[in-house]
Amino acid sequence: MATVRRRYDGVGWEAPRVLDALDTSPDVYIDQLQQIRMRTWHRGHVVMAGDAGWCVTPMGGGGASLALTAGYVLAAQLSDSTQAQEAALSAYEAWMRPLVDDVQDLPRGLKALAYPQSRPALAFRGLLNRVLMSRPLRPVAMKLTQVAETDRTLPILLDH
């Protein structure tokens, strides 16, 4: 909490009251903005999916969709009794990896835009949000923030 107090020391308004409350609260949790990148998502019988295996972007968006897709792809690969478990897990990873890799790299400047460090930068972000979410630009903004897309067919989930 000392780091938070130093960071917000002297900003005025309600900051001292909030900082004092944070110091005495029994359930405050602060963490760093992190992103998971693993060389492989499986070892033995343990398989990672979703934010446990990758965090597509620490800015949020798309993680749940990719996790649901990963669950289906994993089940489909494991349902194929013609391939060994290791082959099924490798097939799962081979199918999912391009989707995750495609969205895991953040565009330059996105972190600074998402987490502005000054009042002018915060004002700029607010203005940019209003412009991008305006009716004429909304379709462009939706395309820019699309998380993952593929034209590959999902593997077949076999019924046994």
C-alpha positions in Angstrom: 0.0 0.0 0.0 3.0 2.3 0.5 3.5 2.4 -3.3 -0.1 3.3 -3.9 0.0 6.0 -1.2 3.2 7.5 -2.7 1.6 7.4 -6.2 -1.5 9.2 -5.1 0.0 11.5 -2.5 -1.0 15.1 -3.0 -3.6 14.6 -5.7 -6.3 16.1 -3.6 -10.1 15.7 -3.5 -11.0 12.4 -1.9 -7.6 10.7 -2.3 -6.5 11.0 1.4 -9.8 9.4 2.6 -9.6 6.6 0.1 -6.0 5.9 0.9 -6.7 5.8 4.6 -9.5 3.4 4.0 -7.3 1.2 1.9 -4.7 1.1 4.7 -7.3 -0.2 7.2 -9.3 -2.5 4.9 -8.7 -6.2 5.5 -9.5 -7.4 2.0 -7.6 -5.1 -0.4 -5.8 -6.9 -3.2 -3.4 -5.2 -5.6 -1.6 -6.9 -8.4 0.4 -6.0 -11.5 -1.0 -5.9 -15.0 0.3 -9.2 -16.4 -0.1 -11.4 -19.5 0.5 -15.1 -19.6 2.6 -16.6 -22.4 3.5 -20.3 -22.3 5.5 -22.4 -24.7 3.1 -25.3 -24.3 -0.4 -25.6 -22.7 -0.1 -29.2 -21.7 2.1 -31.6 -19.8 1.0 -35.1 -18.9 -2.7 -35.0 -18.0 -2.7 -31.3 -17.2 -4.0 -28.9 -19.8 -4.3 -25.1 -19.6 -7.0 -23.1 -21.2 -8.3 -19.6 -21.0 -6.5 -17.1 -18.7 -4.7 -19.9 -17.0 -2.8 -20.7 -20.2 -2.9 -17.4 -21.9 -4.2 -14.0 -21.2 -5.1 -12.7 -24.6 -4.9 -9.1 -23.5 -4.6 -7.6 -20.1 -7.0 -4.9 -21.3 -9.9 -7.4 -21.2 -12.1 -8.7 -24.0 -12.3 -12.0 -25.7 -10.9 -14.2 -22.9 -14.2 -15.9 -22.2 -14.9 -16.6 -25.9 -11.5 -18.1 -26.4 -11.8 -20.1 -23.2 -15.1 -21.6 -24.3 -13.7 -22.3 -27.8 -10.7 -23.9 -26.2 -12.9 -26.2 -24.0 -14.8 -27.3 -27.1 -11.7 -27.9 -29.2 -10.0 -29.8 -26.3 -13.1 -32.0 -25.9 -13.3 -32.6 -29.6 -9.7 -33.6 -29.9 -9.9 -35.9 -26.8 -13.1 -37.5 -28.2 -11.2 -38.8 -31.2 -10.3 -42.3 -30.0 -8.1 -42.9 -33.1 -5.4 -40.6 -31.7 -3.3 -41.0 -28.5 -3.8 -38.5 -25.7 -0.5 -36.7 -26.5 -1.6 -36.4 -30.1 -5.0 -35.0 -29.1 -3.4 -32.4 -26.8 -1.0 -31.4 -29.5 -3.8 -31.1 -32.0 -5.8 -28.9 -29.4 -2.8 -26.6 -29.1 -2.1 -26.5 -32.8 -5.8 -25.5 -33.4 -5.9 -22.9 -30.7 -2.4 -21.4 -30.9 -3.0 -19.2 -34.0 -6.1 -17.6 -32.5 -4.3 -16.8 -29.3 -1.1 -15.6 -30.9 -3.1 -13.4 -33.2 -4.5 -11.4 -30.4 -1.9 -11.6 -27.7 0.4 -8.9 -29.0 -0.9 -5.5 -28.1 -0.7 -2.7 -30.7 1.9 -0.1 -29.9 0.6 2.6 -27.7 -2.4 0.7 -26.5 -1.2 0.3 -22.9 -0.5 4.1 -22.7 -3.9 4.8 -24.1 -5.7 2.3 -21.8 -3.9 3.5 -18.7 -3.1 7.2 -19.1 -0.5 8.6 -16.8 -1.5 12.3 -16.9 -4.6 14.5 -17.0 -4.1 15.5 -20.6 -3.7 11.8 -21.6 -6.8 10.9 -19.6 -8.8 13.7 -21.4 -7.5 12.5 -24.8 -8.6 9.0 -24.1 -12.1 10.2 -23.1 -12.3 12.2 -26.3 -11.1 9.3 -28.4 -13.6 7.0 -26.7 -16.5 9.4 -27.5 -15.3 9.8 -31.2 -14.8 6.0 -31.7 -18.2 5.2 -30.1 -20.1 7.8 -32.2 -22.7 6.3 -34.5 -20.6 6.8 -37.7 -17.4 5.3 -36.3 -18.9 2.5 -34.2 -18.5 -0.2 -36.9 -14.9 0.7 -37.3 -14.3 0.6 -33.6 -15.9 -2.8 -33.4 -13.7 -4.1 -36.1 -10.6 -2.7 -34.4 -11.5 -4.3 -31.1 -12.5 -7.7 -32.5 -10.6 -10.3 -30.5 -10.1 -13.4 -32.6 -11.3 -14.6 -35.9 -10.7 -17.7 -38.0 -12.2 -19.3 -41.0 -11.1 -22.7 -39.9 -13.8 -25.3 -39.2 -14.1 -26.4 -35.6 -13.0 -30.0 -35.0 -15.9 -32.5 -34.8 -16.9 -33.6 -31.3 -17.4 -37.4 -31.6 -20.3 -39.0 -29.7 -19.2 -42.3 -28.1 
